[in-house]
Every structure is written in C-alpha cells, then in structure tokens.
Amino acid sequence: MNQANLSEPAGHAEQALKAYLQLLTNKGADAANLAQRRDFIQKLIPLLEEHSDAGLNYREQVDSLLHGCEKSQWPFYINVAREYFHFWTDDIKAIAAMHASGGFEIAPALAAVPTETLKQLWKSLDSEKFGVAELWPLKAYTAALREEGADQGVVDTRAKLIKLLLVRLREVEEKNGANYRAAVDSTMPLFVMKETRYFFLIVVREFYYFWINDPDAASHLTLETSPQ
C-alpha cells in the first residue's frame, strides 16, 4: 500500500481491504469469517470517500454504519473496524505491533451485549455493591479529576459511567487491554445518542490508566466531553 493512494479513496480502501483479508487468510480464517468482515468493510468504504483519514471522521462513518446492524453484532464489527483502520491509514508499525501482541484473532473473545436497556442498568447502579478492588481505581480516578479542577457534577457523571463499565469488567478473567476493550465494545450499543456514546469513550479511555495502575494515569486526563 502507498500513502499516495489516499488521493483515490475507493481504490486505496479496496487495496487496504485486500491486504487486511489476506492477513486473516494467512492466519487460517475460513470463507464465512472473511465474508462477514468483507461485507461490513465494503459497506464502510463508500462512506469514507471524500473524508480524511482522521480518526474522528473514520469513527463517525463506522458509527453511522453500525446503526444498521444488530446490536449483538456491534462488538464484532467494532473490532473489525478497529483492525481495518490501520490498513486504511497504512500504519505498518501499528499492524506489526498488533500482530506481534496476538491481535487480528480469527475468532476474538467478545463480550455479549447486555439485554437490559441503559435506563435499567443506570438505575440499578444506585444499589450495586462494589468491592474494594473495583473501587480503588475509581477512587483514584475521581480524586485526580478533582485535582484537575472538575466540579462535583462532572465527577459524579464520570464515576457513574465507570461503574457501568466496572460491572462489565467483572466477567474479565485477565486484566489486560484486549479484555478492557471487549468490555467497552459490548457496552457501546447501550447508548442511543452518538454524543453520549462518544463521551463514554472519552471517560473509559481516561479510566483505563487508573484501572491498570499506571503511575502516570493522571497525565491522560483531558476533561473533554466530546472527541477532538
């Protein structure tokens, strides 16, 4: 692939798709697996035309396409879009890093989308009991928010969104980035409004560093409410 091909979006995108599917073929993906990925990306490609390769624009096109998919399929398609993005942007280093770390799984472990509505789960959080291990990173996160000057309303809203995720993370057997992303991806379909969904993404990206006990976690705070 060549970065110059970005001047011809469709042609470049098709070449990126071909390279993505070839990698999966080399890993042993069968025809059905490849077809499911191909069908989604081929629907995405026309939406990418006339847009830059910036992450926000790409995410917006993926988001619009997801609305025509069954909610239960969102985690799989979000994963496909995340993987394909690096081919679309010719990010060879990112592709190599993902491959080396066990990415591009043929049958990735994906968490199921909750059957309850966001309203039901949001209400249940008021009576939900959280253990010390769950609350420790949350307390560190909210303390850092206050240190950055966030008012109580901002802290409370972000904390409740994190509690929504913490319930999902109880199903995680190993504490790593892949399982964290799976929990996030399975929670995304709960949010009907795009703006709220994007805000959730900002919050969980901030919280991730507290969850893994990164000593520099506070440096990742942005206090943004919408993607840049």
ChimeraX attribute file (.defattr): number of C-alpha atoms within 10 A of each C-alpha:
attribute: neighborCount
match mode: 1-to-1
recipient: residues
	/A:1	16
	/A:2	10
	/A:3	11
	/A:4	8
	/A:5	14
	/A:6	18
	/A:7	12
	/A:8	11
	/A:9	19
	/A:10	18
	/A:11	13
	/A:12	22
	/A:13	26
	/A:14	15
	/A:15	17
	/A:16	21
	/A:17	21
	/A:18	13
	/A:19	16
	/A:20	23
	/A:21	19
	/A:22	14
	/A:23	14
	/A:24	16
	/A:25	15
	/A:26	8
	/A:27	12
	/A:28	13
	/A:29	17
	/A:30	11
	/A:31	9
	/A:32	9
	/A:33	15
	/A:34	17
	/A:35	13
	/A:36	13
	/A:37	19
	/A:38	17
	/A:39	10
	/A:40	17
	/A:41	21
	/A:42	14
	/A:43	12
	/A:44	20
	/A:45	19
	/A:46	13
	/A:47	18
	/A:48	19
	/A:49	16
	/A:50	11
	/A:51	11
	/A:52	14
	/A:53	16
	/A:54	9
	/A:55	12
	/A:56	12
	/A:57	14
	/A:58	19
	/A:59	17
	/A:60	15
	/A:61	17
	/A:62	22
	/A:63	18
	/A:64	13
	/A:65	16
	/A:66	19
	/A:67	12
	/A:68	8
	/A:69	12
	/A:70	9
	/A:71	17
	/A:72	15
	/A:73	15
	/A:74	22
	/A:75	26
	/A:76	21
	/A:77	20
	/A:78	19
	/A:79	18
	/A:80	18
	/A:81	20
	/A:82	15
	/A:83	17
	/A:84	22
	/A:85	21
	/A:86	18
	/A:87	21
	/A:88	25
	/A:89	20
	/A:90	18
	/A:91	13
	/A:92	12
	/A:93	10
	/A:94	15
	/A:95	19
	/A:96	12
	/A:97	11
	/A:98	15
	/A:99	13
	/A:100	10
	/A:101	9
	/A:102	9
	/A:103	14
	/A:104	20
	/A:105	14
	/A:106	14
	/A:107	9
	/A:108	13
	/A:109	12
	/A:110	18
	/A:111	22
	/A:112	18
	/A:113	20
	/A:114	15
	/A:115	11
	/A:116	10
	/A:117	12
	/A:118	16
	/A:119	10
	/A:120	10
	/A:121	16
	/A:122	14
	/A:123	10
	/A:124	11
	/A:125	15
	/A:126	10
	/A:127	7
	/A:128	11
	/A:129	10
	/A:130	13
	/A:131	7
	/A:132	10
	/A:133	9
	/A:134	16
	/A:135	15
	/A:136	14
	/A:137	18
	/A:138	21
	/A:139	14
	/A:140	16
	/A:141	25
	/A:142	19
	/A:143	14
	/A:144	18
	/A:145	20
	/A:146	13
	/A:147	11
	/A:148	13
	/A:149	11
	/A:150	15
	/A:151	11
	/A:152	12
	/A:153	9
	/A:154	15
	/A:155	18
	/A:156	13
	/A:157	11
	/A:158	23
	/A:159	18
	/A:160	15
	/A:161	17
	/A:162	19
	/A:163	19
	/A:164	19
	/A:165	18
	/A:166	20
	/A:167	17
	/A:168	20
	/A:169	20
	/A:170	10
	/A:171	11
	/A:172	16
	/A:173	8
	/A:174	10
	/A:175	11
	/A:176	12
	/A:177	11
	/A:178	16
	/A:179	18
	/A:180	22
	/A:181	19
	/A:182	22
	/A:183	24
	/A:184	23
	/A:185	22
	/A:186	23
	/A:187	22
	/A:188	20
	/A:189	22
	/A:190	18
	/A:191	15
	/A:192	12
	/A:193	9
	/A:194	13
	/A:195	13
	/A:196	14
	/A:197	17
	/A:198	18
	/A:199	17
	/A:200	22
	/A:201	19
	/A:202	19
	/A:203	20
	/A:204	19
	/A:205	16
	/A:206	19
	/A:207	24
	/A:208	20
	/A:209	19
	/A:210	22
	/A:211	22
	/A:212	14
	/A:213	13
	/A:214	11
	/A:215	9
	/A:216	9
	/A:217	18
	/A:218	19
	/A:219	11
	/A:220	13
	/A:221	17
	/A:222	12
	/A:223	16
	/A:224	10
	/A:225	15
	/A:226	13
	/A:227	11
	/A:228	6
